[in-house]
Amino acid sequence: MDVSLHLGAHRTGVTTFQHFLRRNAPSLRRMGLAAWLAPDTRRGMMSALVRRPEAVSLIDERVGRRSLRAMRLRQERLARHGVRRLIVSEPAMIGMPAQCLVQERLYPWPGERLGRFLPAFEDRCDRIVLTIRAYDRFWASLMAQAVVCGHPLPSRALLDRLVLQPLRWRRLVEEVSACFPQAEILVLPFERLAGMPERQLAAMTGRPLPLGVAGHMAGVRDWHRRSPSTPHLGRVLSDHSGSLPSPLSVDVTGRWQPFDDVQRAAFAEHYAEDLAWLRSGANGRATLIATADANELRPVDRTEGRQPDDRKTATTGVGGTGHEGAAWPLS
């Protein structure tokens, strides 16, 4: 049995994809597929393994070791029952949205977090799927969820720091590749594959669904946990403050967009650099998947080994925010 790790990121259609897998579990099982999905993965299975690195206690370490053994046993059981591929969909393996906002970094410590899961998956994991999103929409979606949970609107200083923070999707791909060097890493842009869980499933399994099957699957065009609308955010802020808030800035789609044109232009440049690196082959580390059709999912030729690594050795800012005490108060 092989394992595909679906690591998110958050706010890139993960919940929609998980609902699709859950609703179609019997059909997928007949195809030899099984899935471990949130929130079940956090109810004991991985709860001690997804904590922040600095918050891991000795008790967490002991519980984590037991969890790793339990996951190995569950995989053996699935293999004996004829499952050919297990999909593990859990973005908490690389981090949590709250920590991204508190640290003002794009997934700090992903390597340390993901490394805890090596004993459970390293000999079976042959494919890892990452979904990425334009930075302005990613951060705006994270902050919109935080505002709905009771946090204030972000300050201009915070927005500037998020634009200037040094961590990028490229760095996340490199960290994941270093942790699972034998696995094929596929990167799916949210802008191309959002709302198409059957295409995401094709990337997880390495083969498209048979013709006519996807259209009859439950929830194939459902959309779960979309970002709150601008009117909804306005009502939330009004309820919190007891008065009408100032009009919220929106983008061309009518969604809340806290970043100004200059900040969005900087984000667009960063995202374009990430995509260009992925399209060029990502130094042999990953493959960019834009449609997940039969042509894109042909086997990747790795017979000539990895290309030279051009990563910089500096890791500036990975361990902290660089401005302690200024983080947005999100726990």
C-alpha positions as CSV (number, residue, x, y, z in Angstrom):
1,M,0.0,0.0,0.0
2,D,1.2,3.5,-0.9
3,V,0.5,6.7,1.0
4,S,-0.3,10.2,-0.4
5,L,0.1,13.1,2.1
6,H,-2.1,16.0,1.4
7,L,-0.6,18.8,3.4
8,G,-2.8,21.7,2.4
9,A,-2.1,24.6,2.8
10,H,-5.1,26.0,4.7
11,R,-7.6,28.2,2.9
12,T,-6.9,26.4,-0.4
13,G,-10.0,24.2,-0.6
14,V,-8.9,21.6,1.9
15,T,-12.2,21.3,3.7
16,T,-14.1,21.0,0.4
17,F,-11.8,18.2,-0.7
18,Q,-12.1,16.4,2.6
19,H,-15.9,16.6,2.4
20,F,-15.7,15.1,-1.1
21,L,-13.6,12.2,0.1
22,R,-15.9,11.6,3.1
23,R,-19.1,11.6,1.1
24,N,-17.7,9.2,-1.5
25,A,-15.8,6.9,0.9
26,P,-17.7,3.7,-0.2
27,S,-17.1,4.3,-3.9
28,L,-13.4,5.2,-3.3
29,R,-13.0,2.1,-1.2
30,R,-14.1,-0.1,-4.1
31,M,-11.4,1.6,-6.1
32,G,-8.8,0.6,-3.5
33,L,-8.6,4.0,-1.8
34,A,-9.0,5.0,1.8
35,A,-8.6,8.4,3.5
36,W,-7.7,9.7,6.9
37,L,-9.3,13.2,7.3
38,A,-9.6,16.0,9.8
39,P,-11.0,16.3,12.3
40,D,-10.6,12.5,13.0
41,T,-6.8,12.9,12.6
42,R,-6.8,15.2,15.5
43,R,-8.9,13.1,17.9
44,G,-6.0,11.1,19.3
45,M,-4.4,10.0,16.1
46,M,-2.1,13.0,15.6
47,S,-3.1,15.3,18.5
48,A,0.3,15.1,20.2
49,L,2.2,15.3,16.9
50,V,0.8,18.7,15.6
51,R,1.8,20.9,18.6
52,R,4.1,23.8,18.2
53,P,7.7,22.6,18.4
54,E,8.5,24.8,21.5
55,A,5.3,23.5,23.2
56,V,6.1,19.8,23.0
57,S,6.4,18.2,26.5
58,L,7.8,14.9,27.6
59,I,4.2,13.6,27.8
60,D,3.5,14.8,24.3
61,E,6.7,12.9,23.2
62,R,5.4,9.6,24.8
63,V,1.9,10.0,23.4
64,G,3.4,10.9,20.0
65,R,5.4,7.7,19.9
66,R,2.3,5.7,20.7
67,S,0.4,7.5,18.0
68,L,3.1,6.7,15.4
69,R,2.9,3.0,16.3
70,A,-0.9,3.1,16.1
71,M,-0.7,4.7,12.7
72,R,1.6,2.0,11.5
73,L,-0.7,-0.7,12.7
74,R,-3.7,1.0,11.0
75,Q,-1.8,1.1,7.7
76,E,-1.0,-2.6,8.0
77,R,-4.6,-3.4,8.6
78,L,-5.8,-1.3,5.6
79,A,-3.2,-3.1,3.4
80,R,-4.5,-6.5,4.5
81,H,-8.0,-5.5,3.6
82,G,-7.0,-4.6,0.0
83,V,-6.4,-0.9,0.2
84,R,-3.9,0.1,-2.4
85,R,-3.5,3.8,-1.5
86,L,-4.1,5.8,1.6
87,I,-4.7,9.5,1.4
88,V,-3.8,11.4,4.6
89,S,-5.3,14.9,4.4
90,E,-4.1,17.0,7.3
91,P,-2.6,20.5,6.8
92,A,-1.9,20.7,10.6
93,M,1.1,18.5,9.8
94,I,2.9,21.6,8.5
95,G,1.4,24.2,10.9
96,M,-1.8,26.0,12.0
97,P,-3.3,29.3,10.7
98,A,-3.2,30.8,14.2
99,Q,0.6,30.3,14.4
100,C,1.1,31.8,10.9
101,L,-0.7,35.0,12.2
102,V,1.0,35.1,15.6
103,Q,4.4,34.5,14.2
104,E,3.7,36.6,11.1
105,R,5.3,34.0,9.0
106,L,4.2,31.6,6.3
107,Y,4.2,28.2,8.2
108,P,7.2,28.6,10.5
109,W,9.0,25.3,11.3
110,P,7.4,23.0,8.7
111,G,10.4,20.7,8.6
112,E,10.4,20.2,12.4
113,R,6.7,19.5,12.4
114,L,6.6,17.2,9.4
115,G,9.7,15.3,10.7
116,R,7.7,13.9,13.6
117,F,5.6,11.9,11.1
118,L,8.6,10.3,9.3
119,P,8.4,7.0,11.3
120,A,4.8,6.6,10.4
121,F,5.0,7.2,6.6
122,E,8.5,7.4,5.2
123,D,8.6,3.9,3.7
124,R,5.1,4.1,2.2
125,C,4.8,7.8,1.2
126,D,5.5,8.1,-2.5
127,R,3.5,11.3,-3.2
128,I,3.0,14.6,-1.4
129,V,0.5,17.2,-2.6
130,L,0.7,20.9,-1.6
131,T,-1.9,23.4,-2.6
132,I,-0.8,27.0,-2.8
133,R,-2.6,30.3,-3.2
134,A,-1.8,34.0,-4.1
135,Y,-0.4,35.6,-1.0
136,D,-2.9,38.5,-0.7
137,R,-5.9,36.1,-0.9
138,F,-4.2,33.6,1.4
139,W,-3.5,36.1,4.2
140,A,-6.8,37.9,3.7
141,S,-8.7,34.6,4.1
142,L,-6.8,33.7,7.2
143,M,-7.5,37.1,8.7
144,A,-11.2,37.1,7.7
145,Q,-11.6,33.9,9.7
146,A,-9.8,35.4,12.7
147,V,-12.1,38.5,12.6
148,V,-15.2,36.2,12.6
149,C,-13.7,34.6,15.7
150,G,-13.6,38.0,17.5
151,H,-10.2,39.5,16.6
152,P,-9.9,43.1,15.4
153,L,-9.1,44.2,11.9
154,P,-5.4,44.0,11.2
155,S,-3.3,47.2,11.5
156,R,-1.4,48.7,8.6
157,A,1.8,47.9,10.3
158,L,0.8,44.2,10.5
159,L,-0.1,44.2,6.8
160,D,3.3,45.6,6.0
161,R,5.1,43.0,8.0
162,L,3.2,40.2,6.3
163,V,4.2,41.6,2.9
164,L,7.9,41.7,4.1
165,Q,8.0,38.4,5.9
166,P,10.7,36.2,4.2
167,L,9.0,32.8,4.0
168,R,7.5,31.8,0.7
169,W,5.8,28.8,-0.9
170,R,9.1,27.9,-2.4
171,R,10.7,27.5,1.0
172,L,7.8,25.3,2.1
173,V,8.3,23.0,-0.9
174,E,12.1,22.8,-0.1
175,E,11.4,21.9,3.5
176,V,8.9,19.2,2.6
177,S,11.3,17.8,0.0
178,A,14.2,17.7,2.5
179,C,12.0,15.8,4.9
180,F,10.7,13.3,2.4
181,P,13.4,13.2,-0.3
182,Q,12.0,10.0,-2.0
183,A,8.5,11.3,-2.4
184,E,7.2,13.0,-5.5
185,I,5.9,16.4,-4.6
186,L,3.0,17.9,-6.6
187,V,2.0,21.6,-6.2
188,L,-1.5,22.6,-7.1
189,P,-2.4,26.3,-7.5
190,F,-5.7,27.2,-5.8
191,E,-6.5,29.6,-8.7
192,R,-6.6,26.7,-11.2
193,L,-8.0,23.8,-9.2
194,A,-10.2,25.3,-6.5
195,G,-13.7,23.6,-6.4
196,M,-12.5,20.7,-8.4
197,P,-12.0,17.9,-5.9
198,E,-12.0,15.2,-8.5
199,R,-8.9,16.8,-10.1
200,Q,-7.2,17.0,-6.8
201,L,-8.0,13.4,-6.2
202,A,-6.4,12.6,-9.5
203,A,-3.2,14.3,-8.3
204,M,-3.3,12.3,-5.0
205,T,-3.6,9.0,-6.9
206,G,-1.6,9.7,-10.0
207,R,-4.4,8.8,-12.3
208,P,-7.6,10.7,-13.4
209,L,-11.0,9.2,-12.5
210,P,-12.6,7.1,-15.2
211,L,-14.7,9.1,-17.7
212,G,-18.2,9.8,-16.4
213,V,-17.4,8.8,-12.9
214,A,-16.6,12.2,-11.4
215,G,-19.9,13.8,-12.6
216,H,-21.9,11.3,-10.6
217,M,-19.9,11.5,-7.3
218,A,-21.5,13.2,-4.3
219,G,-20.5,16.8,-3.6
220,V,-18.3,17.1,-6.7
221,R,-19.2,20.9,-6.9
222,D,-19.9,21.7,-3.3
223,W,-17.9,24.4,-1.6
224,H,-17.2,24.3,2.1
225,R,-15.9,26.9,4.5
226,R,-15.6,29.7,2.0
227,S,-14.1,33.0,3.3
228,P,-16.8,35.1,5.0
229,S,-18.4,37.7,2.7
230,T,-17.7,41.4,3.2
231,P,-21.3,42.0,4.5
232,H,-20.9,39.2,7.0
233,L,-17.6,40.7,8.2
234,G,-19.3,44.1,8.5
235,R,-22.1,42.6,10.7
236,V,-19.5,40.8,12.9
237,L,-17.6,44.0,13.4
238,S,-20.8,45.9,14.1
239,D,-21.8,43.3,16.7
240,H,-18.4,43.5,18.4
241,S,-18.2,47.3,18.5
242,G,-21.9,48.1,18.9
243,S,-21.6,50.7,16.1
244,L,-21.4,50.6,12.4
245,P,-17.8,50.1,11.2
246,S,-16.1,52.0,8.5
247,P,-16.7,50.5,5.0
248,L,-14.4,47.6,4.3
249,S,-12.1,47.6,1.3
250,V,-12.9,45.0,-1.3
251,D,-11.3,43.6,-4.4
252,V,-12.9,43.1,-7.9
253,T,-14.8,40.0,-6.7
254,G,-16.4,41.9,-3.8
255,R,-14.3,40.1,-1.2
256,W,-12.6,41.8,1.7
257,Q,-9.1,42.8,0.7
258,P,-7.2,44.6,3.5
259,F,-4.0,45.0,1.5
260,D,-3.5,48.1,-0.7
261,D,-2.4,48.2,-4.3
262,V,1.3,48.5,-3.5
263,Q,1.2,45.6,-1.0
264,R,-0.7,43.5,-3.5
265,A,1.7,44.3,-6.2
266,A,4.6,43.1,-4.0
267,F,2.7,39.9,-3.2
268,A,2.0,39.3,-6.9
269,E,5.7,39.6,-7.7
270,H,6.5,37.0,-4.9
271,Y,3.9,34.6,-6.2
272,A,5.0,35.0,-9.8
273,E,8.6,34.1,-8.7
274,D,7.3,31.0,-6.9
275,L,5.4,29.8,-9.9
276,A,8.3,30.5,-12.3
277,W,10.5,28.4,-10.1
278,L,8.0,25.6,-10.1
279,R,7.5,25.8,-13.8
280,S,11.2,25.6,-14.4
281,G,11.4,22.3,-12.5
282,A,11.9,23.5,-8.9
283,N,15.4,22.1,-9.0
284,G,14.0,18.6,-9.3
285,R,12.1,19.0,-6.0
286,A,8.5,19.3,-7.2
287,T,6.1,19.3,-10.2
288,L,3.5,22.1,-10.8
289,I,0.1,20.7,-11.6
290,A,-2.3,23.1,-13.2
291,T,-5.1,20.9,-14.6
292,A,-4.5,17.3,-13.2
293,D,-5.4,15.7,-16.5
294,A,-3.9,12.5,-18.0
295,N,-1.1,14.4,-19.7
296,E,0.0,16.2,-16.5
297,L,-0.1,13.0,-14.4
298,R,2.2,11.0,-16.6
299,P,5.2,9.5,-14.6
300,V,7.9,12.1,-13.9
301,D,11.3,11.1,-15.2
302,R,13.8,11.3,-12.4
303,T,16.4,8.9,-13.9
304,E,19.0,11.6,-14.2
305,G,18.8,12.6,-10.5
306,R,18.1,16.0,-8.9
307,Q,19.3,19.2,-10.4
308,P,21.9,21.3,-8.5
309,D,20.4,23.0,-5.5
310,D,20.5,26.8,-5.6
311,R,19.0,27.5,-2.2
312,K,20.6,30.2,-0.1
313,T,22.1,28.9,3.1
314,A,20.7,31.8,5.2
315,T,17.6,31.0,7.3
316,T,16.9,34.6,8.5
317,G,13.7,35.0,10.5
318,V,12.7,31.3,10.5
319,G,12.7,31.1,14.3
320,G,10.7,34.1,15.3
321,T,8.8,37.2,14.3
322,G,11.7,39.7,14.6
323,H,9.4,42.1,16.5
324,E,8.3,40.3,19.7
325,G,5.2,41.7,21.3
326,A,3.9,43.1,18.0
327,A,2.1,40.0,16.8
328,W,-1.6,40.0,16.2
329,P,-3.2,38.6,19.4
330,L,-4.5,35.3,18.0
331,S,-4.1,32.2,20.1
